[in-house]
Amino acid sequence: QVQLVESGGGLVKHGGSLRLSCAASGITSSMYTMNWYRQAPGKERELVARITSDGAEINSADSVKGRFTISRDNAKDTVYLQMENLKPEDSAVYYCNAVHKIWGLLEYWGQGTQVTVSS
């Protein structure tokens, strides 16, 4: 059974920091590109950051560049999202997503973790 379990969300003040974790089980995470998405109420789900299976390629949304950092530890089957200088507009449910690096239609989602940034 494949599971992606996010943790680390919570309530933080404007300018604060949080570190999200996504622990994968039931898959060999080194075969997957890992992504962080977020969805705020009434808005579309958007891609925040992605990291390729070997960590060689990283992309992030313009809205979080310079503030959020994605990383991974394949030995622990875990991907992280370090979020700095958080803003109220970063408030959303953050989801972890795994996409197989060869069979792109094979993908999994976590249940999400809430991040709320107070002004």
C-alpha positions as CSV (number, residue, x, y, z in Angstrom):
1,Q,0.0,0.0,0.0
2,V,1.4,3.3,-1.1
3,Q,1.3,6.2,1.4
4,L,2.5,9.7,1.3
5,V,2.2,11.3,4.7
6,E,2.7,15.0,5.1
7,S,3.6,16.7,8.4
8,G,4.9,20.0,9.7
9,G,2.0,22.2,8.9
10,G,0.4,24.6,11.4
11,L,-0.2,28.2,12.4
12,V,2.6,30.7,12.0
13,K,2.9,34.5,12.0
14,H,3.8,36.6,9.0
15,G,7.5,36.3,8.4
16,G,7.8,33.0,10.2
17,S,9.1,29.6,9.0
18,L,7.8,26.1,8.7
19,R,9.3,22.9,7.5
20,L,7.0,20.4,5.8
21,S,7.9,16.7,5.5
22,C,6.5,14.1,3.2
23,A,7.3,10.5,4.1
24,A,6.7,7.9,1.4
25,S,6.1,4.2,2.0
26,G,5.2,1.4,-0.4
27,I,7.3,3.0,-3.2
28,T,10.9,3.4,-4.1
29,S,10.9,7.2,-3.8
30,S,14.2,7.4,-5.8
31,M,12.1,6.4,-8.9
32,Y,9.8,9.4,-8.5
33,T,9.8,13.1,-9.1
34,M,8.4,14.7,-5.9
35,N,6.3,17.7,-6.0
36,W,4.7,20.0,-3.4
37,Y,1.3,21.6,-4.4
38,R,-1.0,23.9,-2.5
39,Q,-4.6,24.8,-2.6
40,A,-6.2,27.7,-0.9
41,P,-10.0,28.0,-0.5
42,G,-11.7,28.9,-3.7
43,K,-8.5,28.6,-5.7
44,E,-7.0,26.1,-8.1
45,R,-4.4,23.7,-6.8
46,E,-1.0,25.1,-7.8
47,L,2.5,23.6,-8.1
48,V,4.8,25.1,-5.5
49,A,8.0,23.2,-6.1
50,R,9.3,20.0,-7.7
51,I,12.5,18.0,-7.4
52,T,13.6,15.2,-9.7
53,S,14.3,11.7,-8.6
54,D,18.0,12.3,-8.2
55,G,17.7,15.8,-6.9
56,A,19.5,17.2,-9.9
57,E,16.7,19.5,-11.1
58,I,14.6,21.7,-8.9
59,N,11.9,24.1,-10.0
60,S,9.7,26.4,-7.9
61,A,6.9,28.8,-8.5
62,D,7.8,32.5,-8.9
63,S,5.6,33.3,-5.9
64,V,7.9,31.3,-3.6
65,K,11.3,31.7,-5.2
66,G,13.9,32.8,-2.7
67,R,11.7,31.8,0.2
68,F,10.8,28.1,-0.2
69,T,13.4,25.3,-0.7
70,I,12.5,21.8,-1.7
71,S,14.9,18.9,-0.9
72,R,14.8,15.2,-0.5
73,D,16.5,12.3,1.3
74,N,16.1,9.2,-0.8
75,A,17.6,7.0,2.0
76,K,14.7,8.1,4.2
77,D,12.1,8.2,1.4
78,T,11.3,11.7,2.5
79,V,10.9,15.1,0.8
80,Y,11.0,18.4,2.5
81,L,9.7,21.9,1.9
82,Q,11.5,24.6,4.0
83,M,9.4,27.7,4.0
84,E,10.8,31.0,5.1
85,N,9.4,34.5,5.4
86,L,5.9,33.2,5.2
87,K,3.1,35.5,4.0
88,P,-0.7,35.3,4.6
89,E,-1.1,34.4,0.9
90,D,0.9,31.2,1.5
91,S,-2.0,29.9,3.6
92,A,-3.3,26.8,2.0
93,V,-3.4,23.0,2.3
94,Y,-0.1,21.7,1.1
95,Y,0.0,18.4,-0.7
96,C,2.8,16.0,-1.5
97,N,2.8,14.4,-4.9
98,A,4.9,11.6,-6.4
99,V,5.2,11.0,-10.1
100,H,7.1,8.0,-11.5
101,K,10.1,9.2,-13.5
102,I,9.4,6.8,-16.4
103,W,5.7,6.0,-16.2
104,G,4.3,9.5,-15.7
105,L,0.7,8.3,-15.3
106,L,1.8,6.5,-12.1
107,E,1.4,9.1,-9.4
108,Y,0.3,9.3,-5.8
109,W,-1.0,12.1,-3.5
110,G,-0.8,12.7,0.2
111,Q,-3.7,13.8,2.3
112,G,-2.4,17.3,2.8
113,T,-1.3,19.4,5.7
114,Q,-2.8,22.8,6.6
115,V,-0.5,25.9,6.7
116,T,-2.0,29.1,8.0
117,V,-0.1,32.3,8.1
118,S,-1.5,35.1,10.3
119,S,-1.0,38.8,9.4
